[in-house]
Amino acid sequence: MDISICNVHLDLGAGRRGTDMGPSAIHVAGLVDALHRLGHRVVDIASVATPGVEALAVGDPKARFLAPIRDVCAEVADRVFFALEAGRFPLVLGGDHAQAVGTISGLARHWRRRGKRVGVVWVDAHTDMNTPETSLSGNIHGMPLAALLGRGPLSLVDLVGDGAPALDPADVVLVGVRDVDATEIPIVKELGVRVYTMSELDARGTSECVREAYTRALAATAGVHLSFDLDGVDPDDAPGVGTPVPGGLSLRESHLLCELGCATGRLLGMEMVELNPTLDERNKTGRLAVWLIQSALGKTIL
């Protein structure tokens, strides 16, 4: 498989600095060589970045740094779109989760021109469905899924370019959720996306729930994009994240989730986000990111 890697050096959407260095940590952990060993070809590696935060205005405190985040997302959307048009698999490395507005808008633009929708499996401790009106922090990395579903700042909602939201709620599944703002819950319920909390994974079994999640995301779509926030993993295994929440996916559950995505044969793209090397332990989370990407792109035990 031919792969286009897009490094997104972005931390403006987060409450803590440092995720802009996440892509570099993943590369230091040996990503490209690992992909080559699986038989893939990395065709190009591009980087998208914002100016230094010191040179930027916060803007609206309810949607901090909206303008530069929108510019980054627009460039990411274009890069993902053109990679897909060239027949390449887009692998996007972050960067905070605000970047997903760009990644998924690019996917939606490509597939919508072919009359098809995009399914998404969104791995996260949080639902990321705040809007400026509901957010307690104004941090846009807590808003990307809402924007992709048509809620929030128009400059983010309309990145596909045809006036319609990037995603249909029926095609979106969240896995690993365990921390949701009280102000956010009404939006989650109103839009009706399927949310697999850690409590449900524990009660029913991770394998059953994840298989069900992919089936749902694939039911009426061209395929599935895997948007993997590393804070979905338990902090014992992924300490290098800015918003750690205890009780997350185990190392084995995380690999299973990625392996089952590969097994569908319909993975359209992947992004790995929220790695903050300033909080990590000797790049432990960077190495985990590489292992999970390998699992999603074909690595098996035998």
Sine and cosine of phi, psi and omega as CSV:
sin_phi,cos_phi,sin_psi,cos_psi,sin_omega,cos_omega
0.00,0.00,0.68,-0.74,0.09,-1.00
-1.00,0.06,0.75,-0.66,-0.10,-1.00
-0.85,-0.53,0.69,-0.72,0.20,-0.98
-0.95,-0.30,0.84,-0.55,0.04,-1.00
-0.98,-0.18,0.75,-0.67,0.09,-1.00
-0.87,-0.50,0.90,-0.43,0.06,-1.00
-1.00,0.03,0.85,-0.53,-0.02,-1.00
-0.94,-0.34,0.96,-0.27,-0.04,-1.00
-1.00,-0.02,0.99,0.13,-0.14,-0.99
-0.71,-0.70,0.79,-0.61,0.17,-0.99
-0.69,-0.72,0.18,0.98,-0.04,-1.00
-0.94,0.35,-0.39,0.92,-0.03,-1.00
-0.99,0.10,-0.18,0.98,-0.09,-1.00
-0.98,-0.19,0.25,-0.97,0.01,-1.00
-1.00,0.10,-0.25,0.97,0.01,-1.00
-0.81,-0.59,0.62,-0.79,0.05,-1.00
-0.95,0.31,0.41,-0.91,0.17,-0.99
0.80,-0.60,-0.40,0.92,-0.03,-1.00
-0.94,0.35,-0.26,0.97,0.07,-1.00
-0.89,0.45,-0.34,0.94,0.03,-1.00
-1.00,-0.03,-0.03,1.00,-0.03,-1.00
-0.83,0.55,-0.74,0.67,0.00,-1.00
-0.85,0.53,-0.64,0.77,0.00,-1.00
-0.89,0.46,-0.65,0.76,0.01,-1.00
-0.90,0.44,-0.60,0.80,0.03,-1.00
-0.93,0.38,-0.64,0.76,0.05,-1.00
-0.92,0.39,-0.65,0.76,0.04,-1.00
-0.86,0.51,-0.53,0.85,0.01,-1.00
-0.97,0.24,0.00,1.00,0.16,-0.99
0.99,-0.12,0.50,0.87,-0.09,-1.00
-0.85,0.52,-0.79,0.61,-0.13,-0.99
-0.88,0.47,-0.72,0.70,0.05,-1.00
-0.87,0.49,-0.62,0.78,0.01,-1.00
-0.90,0.44,-0.63,0.77,0.04,-1.00
-0.93,0.38,-0.64,0.77,0.04,-1.00
-0.88,0.47,-0.63,0.78,0.00,-1.00
-0.90,0.43,-0.43,0.90,0.06,-1.00
-0.99,0.13,-0.06,1.00,0.02,-1.00
1.00,-0.06,0.10,1.00,0.03,-1.00
-1.00,0.09,0.32,-0.95,0.05,-1.00
-0.88,-0.48,0.87,-0.50,0.07,-1.00
-1.00,0.09,0.95,-0.31,-0.12,-0.99
-0.98,0.18,-0.66,0.75,0.01,-1.00
-0.44,-0.90,0.43,-0.90,0.06,-1.00
-0.76,-0.65,0.87,-0.49,-0.01,-1.00
-0.85,-0.52,0.36,-0.93,0.02,-1.00
-0.79,-0.62,0.63,-0.77,0.06,-1.00
-0.82,-0.57,0.72,-0.70,-0.06,-1.00
-0.54,-0.84,0.31,-0.95,0.12,-0.99
-0.98,-0.18,0.29,-0.96,0.20,-0.98
-0.88,0.48,0.30,-0.96,0.03,-1.00
-0.84,0.54,0.63,-0.77,-0.08,-1.00
-0.86,0.52,-0.47,0.88,-0.02,-1.00
-0.90,0.44,-0.38,0.93,-0.03,-1.00
-0.99,-0.11,0.06,1.00,-0.12,-0.99
-0.91,-0.41,0.47,-0.88,0.09,-1.00
-1.00,-0.05,0.65,-0.76,0.01,-1.00
-0.89,0.46,-0.58,0.81,-0.06,-1.00
0.96,0.28,-0.59,-0.81,-0.02,-1.00
-0.88,0.48,0.86,-0.51,-0.01,-1.00
-0.91,0.42,-0.26,0.97,0.06,-1.00
-1.00,0.04,-0.14,0.99,0.09,-1.00
-0.51,-0.86,0.96,0.27,-0.19,-0.98
-0.90,0.43,0.74,-0.67,0.05,-1.00
0.87,0.50,0.55,0.83,-0.06,-1.00
-0.84,0.54,-0.73,0.68,-0.09,-1.00
-0.88,0.47,-0.78,0.62,0.02,-1.00
-0.92,0.39,-0.53,0.85,0.06,-1.00
-0.91,0.41,-0.66,0.75,0.05,-1.00
-0.87,0.49,-0.66,0.76,-0.01,-1.00
-0.90,0.44,-0.67,0.74,0.06,-1.00
-0.89,0.46,-0.73,0.69,-0.02,-1.00
-0.89,0.46,-0.60,0.80,0.03,-1.00
-0.90,0.44,-0.67,0.75,0.01,-1.00
-0.93,0.36,-0.65,0.76,0.04,-1.00
-0.89,0.46,-0.68,0.73,0.02,-1.00
-0.84,0.54,-0.70,0.71,0.01,-1.00
-0.90,0.44,-0.68,0.73,-0.02,-1.00
-0.91,0.42,-0.66,0.75,0.04,-1.00
-0.91,0.42,-0.69,0.72,0.01,-1.00
-0.85,0.52,-0.76,0.66,-0.05,-1.00
-0.94,0.35,-0.53,0.85,0.09,-1.00
-0.88,0.47,-0.72,0.69,0.02,-1.00
-0.90,0.44,-0.65,0.76,0.02,-1.00
-0.88,0.47,-0.49,0.87,0.01,-1.00
-1.00,0.03,0.04,1.00,0.04,-1.00
0.99,0.12,0.36,0.93,-0.03,-1.00
-0.96,-0.30,0.44,-0.90,0.03,-1.00
-1.00,0.07,0.83,-0.56,0.01,-1.00
-1.00,0.09,0.85,-0.53,0.08,-1.00
-0.89,-0.45,0.92,-0.40,-0.14,-0.99
-0.92,-0.38,0.80,-0.59,-0.07,-1.00
-0.93,-0.37,0.75,-0.66,-0.03,-1.00
-0.91,-0.42,0.15,-0.99,0.29,0.96
0.99,0.14,0.52,-0.86,0.03,-1.00
-0.98,0.18,0.23,-0.97,-0.19,-0.98
-0.94,0.33,-0.16,0.99,0.11,-0.99
-0.84,0.54,-0.47,0.89,-0.03,-1.00
-0.88,0.48,-0.38,0.93,-0.05,-1.00
-0.88,0.48,-0.42,0.91,0.07,-1.00
-0.86,0.51,-0.64,0.76,0.03,-1.00
-0.95,0.30,-0.76,0.64,-0.04,-1.00
-0.82,0.57,-0.78,0.62,-0.12,-0.99
-0.97,0.24,-0.50,0.86,0.09,-1.00
-0.90,0.44,-0.62,0.78,0.06,-1.00
-0.90,0.43,-0.68,0.73,0.08,-1.00
-0.87,0.49,-0.72,0.69,-0.04,-1.00
-0.89,0.45,-0.63,0.78,0.01,-1.00
-0.88,0.48,-0.71,0.70,0.00,-1.00
-0.88,0.47,-0.77,0.64,-0.12,-0.99
-0.98,0.21,-0.48,0.88,0.04,-1.00
-0.90,0.43,-0.55,0.84,0.05,-1.00
-0.91,0.40,-0.26,0.97,0.04,-1.00
-0.96,-0.28,0.19,0.98,0.07,-1.00
0.97,0.24,0.39,0.92,-0.07,-1.00
-0.80,-0.61,0.40,-0.92,0.04,-1.00
-0.98,-0.18,0.26,-0.97,0.01,-1.00
-0.94,-0.35,0.75,-0.66,0.14,-0.99
-1.00,-0.04,0.47,-0.88,-0.02,-1.00
-0.69,-0.72,0.77,-0.64,0.26,-0.97
-0.96,-0.26,0.90,-0.44,-0.13,-0.99
-0.94,-0.34,0.96,-0.29,-0.04,-1.00
-1.00,-0.06,0.83,-0.55,-0.16,-0.99
-0.16,-0.99,0.53,-0.85,0.16,-0.99
-0.96,0.28,-0.33,0.94,-0.09,-1.00
-0.86,-0.51,0.26,-0.96,0.02,-1.00
-1.00,-0.01,-0.26,0.97,0.07,-1.00
0.80,0.60,0.64,0.77,-0.04,-1.00
-0.85,-0.53,0.48,0.88,0.16,-0.99
-0.96,0.28,0.27,-0.96,0.18,-0.98
-0.80,-0.60,0.18,-0.98,0.05,-1.00
-0.83,0.56,-0.48,0.88,-0.02,-1.00
-0.97,0.25,-0.47,0.88,-0.05,-1.00
-0.98,-0.22,-0.32,0.95,-0.10,-0.99
-0.92,0.40,0.68,-0.73,0.05,-1.00
-1.00,0.08,-0.32,0.95,-0.10,-1.00
-0.91,-0.42,-0.41,0.91,-0.13,-0.99
0.98,0.19,0.12,0.99,0.00,-1.00
-0.99,0.14,0.84,-0.54,-0.14,-0.99
-0.95,0.32,-0.30,0.95,0.05,-1.00
-0.93,0.37,-0.14,0.99,0.13,-0.99
-1.00,-0.09,0.15,0.99,-0.10,-1.00
-0.83,-0.56,-0.10,0.99,-0.20,-0.98
-0.89,0.45,-0.63,0.78,-0.04,-1.00
-0.93,0.37,-0.60,0.80,0.08,-1.00
-0.87,0.50,-0.69,0.72,0.00,-1.00
-0.89,0.45,-0.65,0.76,0.01,-1.00
-0.92,0.40,-0.38,0.92,0.03,-1.00
-0.99,-0.14,0.10,0.99,0.12,-0.99
0.98,-0.19,0.17,0.99,0.00,-1.00
-0.90,-0.43,0.72,-0.70,0.05,-1.00
0.88,-0.48,-0.28,-0.96,-0.08,-1.00
-0.86,0.50,0.74,-0.67,-0.03,-1.00
-0.85,0.52,-0.54,0.84,-0.03,-1.00
-0.90,0.43,-0.40,0.92,0.09,-1.00
-1.00,-0.08,-0.60,0.80,-0.04,-1.00
-0.89,0.46,-0.57,0.82,-0.18,-0.98
-0.98,-0.20,0.46,0.89,-0.03,-1.00
-0.96,0.29,-0.33,0.94,0.09,-1.00
-0.89,0.45,-0.60,0.80,0.10,-1.00
0.98,-0.20,0.07,1.00,0.00,-1.00
-0.88,-0.48,0.20,0.98,0.06,-1.00
1.00,0.08,-0.04,1.00,-0.02,-1.00
-0.92,-0.38,0.50,-0.86,0.07,-1.00
-0.86,0.51,0.44,-0.90,-0.05,-1.00
-0.92,0.38,-0.55,0.84,-0.16,-0.99
-0.81,-0.59,0.45,-0.89,0.18,-0.98
-0.99,-0.16,0.75,-0.67,-0.02,-1.00
-0.81,0.58,-0.49,0.87,-0.02,-1.00
-0.91,0.41,-0.33,0.94,-0.08,-1.00
-0.98,-0.18,0.09,1.00,-0.12,-0.99
-0.91,-0.40,0.73,-0.68,0.03,-1.00
-0.74,-0.67,0.74,-0.67,0.08,-1.00
-0.96,-0.27,0.63,-0.78,-0.04,-1.00
-0.74,-0.67,0.73,-0.69,0.10,-1.00
1.00,-0.09,0.17,0.98,-0.10,-0.99
-0.93,0.37,0.68,-0.74,0.04,-1.00
-0.45,-0.90,0.11,0.99,-0.01,-1.00
-0.50,-0.87,0.97,-0.24,-0.06,-1.00
-0.81,-0.59,0.75,-0.66,0.05,-1.00
-0.90,0.44,0.64,-0.77,0.02,-1.00
-0.86,0.52,-0.58,0.82,0.00,-1.00
-0.95,0.31,-0.30,0.95,-0.05,-1.00
-1.00,0.02,-0.45,0.89,-0.11,-0.99
-0.82,0.57,-0.68,0.73,0.00,-1.00
-0.86,0.51,-0.58,0.81,0.02,-1.00
-0.92,0.38,-0.69,0.73,0.01,-1.00
-0.85,0.52,-0.72,0.70,-0.02,-1.00
-0.94,0.35,-0.63,0.78,-0.02,-1.00
-0.90,0.43,-0.68,0.73,-0.03,-1.00
-0.97,0.25,-0.43,0.90,0.14,-0.99
0.98,0.21,0.39,0.92,0.08,-1.00
-0.93,0.37,0.48,-0.88,-0.01,-1.00
-0.99,0.11,0.83,-0.56,-0.04,-1.00
-0.88,-0.47,0.87,-0.49,0.10,-0.99
-0.99,-0.15,0.97,-0.23,0.03,-1.00
-0.97,0.24,0.26,-0.97,0.08,-1.00
-0.89,0.46,-0.52,0.85,0.04,-1.00
-0.88,0.47,-0.66,0.75,0.02,-1.00
-0.94,0.35,-0.63,0.77,0.05,-1.00
-0.87,0.50,-0.65,0.76,0.02,-1.00
-0.91,0.41,-0.66,0.75,-0.09,-1.00
-0.96,0.29,-0.65,0.76,-0.12,-0.99
-0.98,-0.22,-0.32,0.95,-0.07,-1.00
0.97,-0.23,0.75,-0.66,-0.06,-1.00
-0.89,0.46,-0.68,0.73,-0.04,-1.00
-0.85,0.52,-0.75,0.67,-0.01,-1.00
-0.88,0.47,-0.70,0.71,-0.04,-1.00
-0.92,0.40,-0.66,0.75,-0.04,-1.00
-0.93,0.36,-0.65,0.76,0.07,-1.00
-0.86,0.50,-0.68,0.73,0.02,-1.00
-0.89,0.45,-0.64,0.77,-0.01,-1.00
-0.88,0.48,-0.74,0.68,0.01,-1.00
-0.91,0.42,-0.64,0.77,0.03,-1.00
-0.86,0.52,-0.68,0.74,0.00,-1.00
-0.91,0.41,-0.72,0.69,-0.04,-1.00
-0.93,0.37,-0.39,0.92,-0.04,-1.00
-1.00,-0.09,-0.18,0.98,-0.20,-0.98
-0.84,0.54,-0.66,0.75,-0.09,-1.00
-0.76,-0.65,0.48,0.88,-0.14,-0.99
-0.78,-0.62,0.19,-0.98,0.06,-1.00
-0.94,0.33,-0.41,0.91,-0.06,-1.00
0.27,-0.96,-0.22,-0.97,-0.13,-0.99
-0.80,-0.60,0.66,-0.75,0.16,-0.99
-0.98,-0.19,0.71,-0.71,0.02,-1.00
-0.98,-0.22,0.94,-0.35,0.02,-1.00
-0.97,-0.25,0.96,-0.27,-0.20,-0.98
-0.94,-0.35,0.96,-0.29,0.12,-0.99
-1.00,0.03,0.83,-0.56,-0.08,-1.00
-0.91,0.40,-0.24,0.97,0.09,-1.00
-0.97,0.23,-0.07,1.00,0.17,-0.99
-0.93,0.37,-0.42,0.91,0.01,-1.00
-0.99,0.11,0.51,-0.86,0.03,-1.00
-0.86,0.50,0.66,-0.75,-0.02,-1.00
-0.85,0.53,-0.37,0.93,0.07,-1.00
-0.89,0.46,-0.54,0.84,-0.01,-1.00
-0.99,-0.15,-0.39,0.92,-0.02,-1.00
-0.72,-0.69,0.97,0.26,-0.05,-1.00
-0.97,0.26,-0.33,0.95,-0.12,-0.99
-1.00,0.05,0.84,0.54,0.05,-1.00
-0.73,-0.68,0.44,-0.90,-0.08,-1.00
-0.99,0.13,-0.36,0.93,-0.04,-1.00
-0.78,-0.63,0.91,0.42,-0.04,-1.00
-0.94,0.34,0.62,-0.78,0.05,-1.00
-0.73,-0.68,0.85,-0.53,-0.01,-1.00
-0.87,0.50,0.38,-0.92,0.11,-0.99
0.99,0.11,0.48,0.88,-0.06,-1.00
-1.00,0.01,-0.18,-0.98,0.03,-1.00
-0.87,0.49,0.65,-0.76,0.08,-1.00
-0.97,0.22,0.17,-0.99,0.07,-1.00
-0.84,0.54,-0.72,0.69,-0.04,-1.00
-0.93,0.37,-0.64,0.77,0.03,-1.00
-0.90,0.43,-0.61,0.80,0.01,-1.00
-0.91,0.42,-0.69,0.73,0.05,-1.00
-0.91,0.42,-0.66,0.75,0.03,-1.00
-0.86,0.51,-0.70,0.71,0.00,-1.00
-0.85,0.52,-0.68,0.73,0.00,-1.00
-0.95,0.33,-0.65,0.76,0.01,-1.00
-0.89,0.45,-0.64,0.77,0.02,-1.00
-0.93,0.37,-0.52,0.85,0.10,-0.99
-0.90,0.45,-0.69,0.72,0.05,-1.00
-0.88,0.47,-0.65,0.76,-0.07,-1.00
-0.89,0.45,-0.36,0.93,0.04,-1.00
-0.92,0.40,-0.43,0.90,-0.08,-1.00
0.95,0.32,0.18,0.98,-0.08,-1.00
-0.73,-0.68,0.58,0.81,0.07,-1.00
-0.98,0.18,0.86,-0.52,-0.08,-1.00
-1.00,-0.02,-0.46,0.89,-0.06,-1.00
-0.08,-1.00,0.18,-0.98,0.01,-1.00
-0.49,-0.87,0.59,-0.81,0.17,-0.99
-0.69,-0.72,0.55,-0.84,0.00,-1.00
-0.83,-0.55,0.87,-0.49,-0.20,-0.98
-0.75,-0.66,0.21,-0.98,0.14,-0.99
0.94,0.33,0.36,0.93,0.15,-0.99
-0.98,0.21,0.85,-0.52,0.02,-1.00
-0.89,-0.45,0.99,-0.16,-0.07,-1.00
-0.88,0.48,-0.40,0.92,-0.01,-1.00
-0.93,0.36,-0.28,0.96,-0.01,-1.00
-0.94,-0.33,0.00,1.00,-0.12,-0.99
-1.00,0.08,0.14,-0.99,0.03,-1.00
-0.89,-0.45,0.99,-0.11,0.02,-1.00
0.79,0.61,0.67,0.74,0.04,-1.00
0.88,0.47,0.50,0.86,0.04,-1.00
-0.86,0.51,-0.69,0.72,-0.03,-1.00
-0.96,0.28,-0.53,0.85,0.09,-1.00
-0.89,0.46,-0.68,0.73,0.04,-1.00
-0.91,0.41,-0.64,0.77,0.05,-1.00
-0.87,0.50,-0.67,0.74,0.01,-1.00
-0.84,0.54,-0.68,0.73,0.03,-1.00
-0.90,0.44,-0.70,0.71,0.01,-1.00
-0.87,0.49,-0.67,0.74,-0.03,-1.00
-0.93,0.36,-0.62,0.78,0.06,-1.00
-0.88,0.47,-0.67,0.74,0.06,-1.00
-0.85,0.52,-0.70,0.71,0.00,-1.00
-0.88,0.47,-0.62,0.78,0.01,-1.00
-0.95,0.31,-0.40,0.92,-0.08,-1.00
-0.94,-0.34,0.37,0.93,0.25,-0.97
0.86,-0.50,-0.10,1.00,-0.01,-1.00
-0.96,0.29,0.76,-0.65,0.05,-1.00
-0.77,-0.64,0.22,-0.97,-0.01,-1.00
-0.94,0.34,-0.67,0.74,0.02,-1.00
-0.82,-0.57,0.00,0.00,0.00,0.00
